[in-house]
Amino acid sequence: YVNCTFFFHKYFLDKRYNGHYIQCQERKKKNIMNYKFKTKPYAHQLKALEMSWNKEVFAYFMEMGTGKSKVLIDNISMLYDRGKINGALIIAPKGVYKNWYDSEIPTHLVDHVQKKAVLWQSNIGKKQQDKLNILFKSEVDLHILIMNVEALSTKKGVDFASRFLNCHSALMAIDESTTIKNKEAKRTKSVLKLGKLAKYRRILTGSPVTKSPIDLYTQCEFLDSWLLGHSSWYNFRAKYAIMRNMSVGGRTFQQIVGYKNLGELSEILKPFSYRVLKDDCLDLPKKTFMKRIVHLTADQKKVYQQMKQMALAEMNGKMITTVTALTQLMRLHQITCGHFKADDGTTQNISNNRIDELIDVLEEVEGKVVIWAHYQYDVAQIIKAITEEFGEGCCVDYYGLTPQSERQENIKKFQEDDKIRFFVGTPATGGYGITLTAASNMIYYSNGYDLEKRKQSEARIDRIGQEKPMTYIDILAEDTIDERIVKALRKKVNIATEIMGEELKDWI
């Protein structure tokens, strides 16, 4: 009798609980659907918001091009509207953090939210200090601080971020969260410490596991140290990595030789994350254009300024001079790309951030990628860098130095061989007549002024047989001739569009 009564009550309690849960879920979904978005969300973005918007911690594991930035901005506005937060700290790599300030927030943050947004800069003059000070005024506005993750390796950056979080009920988000995968890095330790001061925490990345499942630990630790069920990185590694004792030069150490229990790890991630690939998003626009910004190194700045001001430059005893404006523009462009062609015909490499940014982008995207560079020298440097990073046999080339006898075979390998992930070439050689639809991602390491070459090279993945949304990514050096080239291309497109009576196209 007691057992019957127990199960009788349990049945109705479970039924009532489940009914209440379903009603709550439906109400939550209805509230999200009825939200006055500034830009219309796609179905997968609505699902991401439905799963996450009021949770204290969440991971958006959304592939590049699926709009994870918009999801975060909508999430921030929803929490602000409900009185849950009055501040947001967005941390992103150098190559993308300005995009949040210049493009993402102005485009997607709802108009009725009054905001004060400030972009962090390490050199703080009086003008910059005045901007930073508005973040601490007692107002009802949403205060947004956008910082590059590299700043959190400095005491000045950490102290300011800490002050901001202590003064606000805030959401803290890490864009491209694989930047904190190294537990020993200074910035990782700073991010983990700062995360404890935030009321809500988010991580965003298209590829949370770039080289090893162990990459996940510090990313998830930022959200909550117990999400993965391990309070120690070493315990986590013991659970999911296969270790072997190795000896080199009389020194013994442990090395990861494989992984285990990955199905279990996948299940653990599901309650606090949302994974989406471009292939899953049938409602995405056909083409998405994105920019990644790099800064000139000290060496590049020195040579660039010399060439810009005096039409001559010197490096390591080698001299480069120009006679015409066109030659000067070409030399400036070469310098931004990371090489220096002297008057004696020799070419020197200049330390630059472009290759590093390319590798970061390649780690973020899924599947095959076409990479275009304007100069043959850069193609060779790219092939060398990605081979070192991703292993021998990961790429094929198609440029002036590729033998004619190998070109068609390289296209076939890229299209059919799953081991070949990257196609590297120049638009002048590979931008016409070939089909590269195995890829839906295209990266422009550098651009030229020729609009026809640009449009033709874009079309190599936009051909019959392409069934996926396409993403085009331009790597640009800030405040350099790169911006002038893009402006010239954009102007040509606008003129052509106006002549044809078409609407202005979304482009770089």
Phi, psi and omega in degrees: 000315179299315180297318180298317179297318180300311182290328177297312179292319181299320180300312183287326176295315179298318181296317180293319179296314180297320178296319179295319180298315180297319178298318180297317180296318179295321179294319179297317180296320180295319179298319180292316180299326184272358182294142183276079180291148175284317175240136186296127179279152173277169185302317182290332177288321175298319179296318179299318179293318179301320182284335195237336203305324182254010178277146180292325180227144178196151180241121173265095177269071188245126183301148177307132181099354180265359172085041180290332178297317178298319180300314180297316181296319176296322178297317179298315181294323178296314180295323178295316179299328180274002180076017182277328180223157171229009179210156176217130175248115181251122180250129181213160177295161181306322185292343184232349190293331177290333177300325179299317183284315186280328190233302191298310182292312176300328183283320192250337182290128185302145188293331185285350177272113176282129188231157167234105182249134182227136178263125181292138172225137185291326178273102186260101172268187182297318180297316179293322180296322178297321178296315181297326183295332182293343179290347185245010175282143181283096181222166177272356181295155172282124180261125184237125176246126180245122183233150171276142186298332180297333180295338182278007169268358181246150179295321181299315180293317181295317181297320181290317178299320179296317178298317180299312182293326179289338182264356184223152165275104197235156166260134177243128183233140176248108177277139187053064189292352174294349176292349177244026182284338181274110185294338182272346184292143181299318182293326177297314180298322179294317180298316180298322179291316181293327182302329180293343181269352184263142179286321178235146181225139179223145168237146181228129173193149176274336182225083182296336179244098182272324181227332187206146174301339179293341176304333186290335193301303184289331176297315180284330178297326176301320179291307179193128187295345183254004182301322182270000178080012180222128178270358182231135176300324182290323176294320178298314179298319180297328182286322190243353180245143174265119185255151176220137177286129180237150178232126177223122178059036179081000179254130181255135178209165179263138179231142177285125180243357180179183183224158183215166175057030184289330175297319178296318179297320179300318179293324180296326182288331190303318184296337184237021180214163176224120181254128177216138176250158178303324181299335182275349188255091184286345184259007179293153174297156183298322181228139175233132180248133183225158177237146171236123186263134174239160178249147176293143174285171180301318179297317180296317181301317182298309182292321181298314181293322176300312182294322182292319186274323188239000181061025172207154180209158181222138179208129180052039177081358180260136182252141175230128180231161177226150180255320183249161179297322182296318178294321178299317179298319179296317179296319177299319180296317178300320180297317179295332180280343174109023173215165192224111180261113184278169181296335180276005176093350179280152179241130178247143175279140176246133178304131184210166182262359187292315180297317180299319179294320177300314180298319178300316180295317181297329177287337183274331185269154178260151171078197186280153185221137171260130181239123177251139173228150184282330186246143178299323179302319181292324177302314180297319179294322179295313180301317179299315183292315183286333175292320177295324184277320188247356175103158179299145175079014182273349186217163170232159181241160179204087179209189188304329182269359176283121181303142180304325183291344183255347191295310180295323178295323178294322176297315181298316179300314181297320182287329191244335186264117182294339181285337179271108185260333188239139175242118186241127181197187175249142177300330181296327182261314187259000186278359185236134164076355182255159182246126182229041187288357174294339179254148171239005177242135179226132181241131174259101177296326176202158182241158169247179182277350187280108182295322181298316179297321179297309183292321178296319180292324175301323186287352181296331177260349181258071183223172177304130183110344178277118184246000184250154170297144185253143179238127178246127185237125177254130174264121186232137175273126186292142176058040179225185178298338175308315182292326178293321179296313180297320178298319180295317178296317180298320180296318179298319179295317180298319179295313180298321180295318181294319180298320182278357179070030181258167174285151177300134186268148173287119184207183181298000000 
